[in-house]
Amino acid sequence: MSAQVLQGSKQEIAEKIIQMPGEIREVIVIVEEPVPIPPAPGEDIFAEMAPYEAHAGGADCSRESIYTRMEGE
């Protein structure tokens, strides 16, 4: 039994396997994961996280509110 490394496209590898003499009993295949497509400009990249967001009301997050001292500070 001998080991061989075949590289190329799916079609090229398949053709090389067909041409190999003898019985083929095992094959190890390495499949690269597709590269994620970056979001389109203007697309909300956090939309899928919406169900996990906290929706507490009544908070004033304006610049003036953040930098103004409250009673007791």
DRENKOL-151809 format. One record per residue (C-alpha): residue in three letters; x, y, z. Coordinates in nm, 4 decimals, always signed. Layout:
% DRENKOL-151809
PT  aa  xx  yy  zz
PT  ALA  X  Y  Z
...
***
This chain:
% DRENKOL-151809
PT  aa  xx  yy  zz
PT  MET  +0.0000  +0.0000  +0.0000
PT  SER  +0.1267  +0.3501  -0.0800
PT  ALA  +0.0077  +0.6968  +0.0088
PT  GLN  -0.0252  +0.9751  -0.2454
PT  VAL  -0.1216  +1.3401  -0.2135
PT  LEU  -0.3472  +1.4704  -0.4893
PT  GLN  -0.3978  +1.8430  -0.5257
PT  GLY  -0.6117  +2.0454  -0.7609
PT  SER  -0.9767  +2.1167  -0.8274
PT  LYS  -1.2492  +1.8594  -0.7576
PT  GLN  -1.2519  +1.7646  -1.1242
PT  GLU  -0.8731  +1.7255  -1.1442
PT  ILE  -0.8576  +1.5127  -0.8286
PT  ALA  -1.1444  +1.2922  -0.9500
PT  GLU  -0.9685  +1.2356  -1.2830
PT  LYS  -0.6429  +1.1428  -1.1059
PT  ILE  -0.8270  +0.8946  -0.8819
PT  ILE  -0.9937  +0.7301  -1.1818
PT  GLN  -0.6567  +0.6837  -1.3515
PT  MET  -0.4886  +0.5261  -1.0468
PT  PRO  -0.4211  +0.1542  -1.0779
PT  GLY  -0.5254  -0.0892  -0.8043
PT  GLU  -0.7958  -0.0808  -0.5410
PT  ILE  -0.8667  +0.2397  -0.3481
PT  ARG  -1.0036  +0.1626  -0.0003
PT  GLU  -0.9744  +0.4928  +0.1866
PT  VAL  -0.9608  +0.8599  +0.0971
PT  ILE  -0.8966  +1.1595  +0.3223
PT  VAL  -1.0578  +1.4761  +0.1886
PT  ILE  -0.9758  +1.8247  +0.3158
PT  VAL  -1.2540  +2.0763  +0.2477
PT  GLU  -1.1842  +2.4452  +0.3009
PT  GLU  -1.4679  +2.6392  +0.4571
PT  PRO  -1.5975  +2.9235  +0.2387
PT  VAL  -1.4778  +3.2683  +0.3351
PT  PRO  -1.7634  +3.4702  +0.4879
PT  ILE  -1.8869  +3.7486  +0.2622
PT  PRO  -1.8445  +4.0902  +0.4258
PT  PRO  -2.1708  +4.2771  +0.4881
PT  ALA  -2.2884  +4.5171  +0.2205
PT  PRO  -2.2465  +4.8886  +0.2966
PT  GLY  -2.5417  +5.0110  +0.4981
PT  GLU  -2.6383  +4.6609  +0.6146
PT  ASP  -2.6958  +4.6275  +0.9888
PT  ILE  -2.4226  +4.3863  +1.0986
PT  PHE  -2.5797  +4.3525  +1.4441
PT  ALA  -2.9325  +4.2649  +1.3212
PT  GLU  -2.8896  +3.8976  +1.4118
PT  MET  -2.8172  +3.9967  +1.7731
PT  ALA  -3.1464  +4.1881  +1.8137
PT  PRO  -3.3214  +3.9050  +2.0032
PT  TYR  -3.0450  +3.9134  +2.2662
PT  GLU  -3.0425  +4.2900  +2.3266
PT  ALA  -3.1618  +4.4478  +2.6487
PT  HIS  -3.4498  +4.6879  +2.5959
PT  ALA  -3.4609  +4.8895  +2.9171
PT  GLY  -3.6392  +5.2211  +2.8846
PT  GLY  -3.5997  +5.5538  +3.0575
PT  ALA  -3.2242  +5.5974  +3.0188
PT  ASP  -3.1026  +5.9349  +2.8943
PT  CYS  -2.7773  +5.8707  +2.7098
PT  SER  -2.7335  +6.2194  +2.5703
PT  ARG  -2.3947  +6.3887  +2.6097
PT  GLU  -2.5478  +6.6561  +2.8324
PT  SER  -2.7019  +6.3943  +3.0630
PT  ILE  -2.3768  +6.1958  +3.0865
PT  TYR  -2.1647  +6.4969  +3.1867
PT  THR  -2.4161  +6.6668  +3.4182
PT  ARG  -2.3864  +6.5821  +3.7883
PT  MET  -2.6960  +6.4311  +3.9427
PT  GLU  -2.8151  +6.4870  +4.2981
PT  GLY  -2.5968  +6.2968  +4.5438
PT  GLU  -2.2939  +6.2694  +4.3143
***
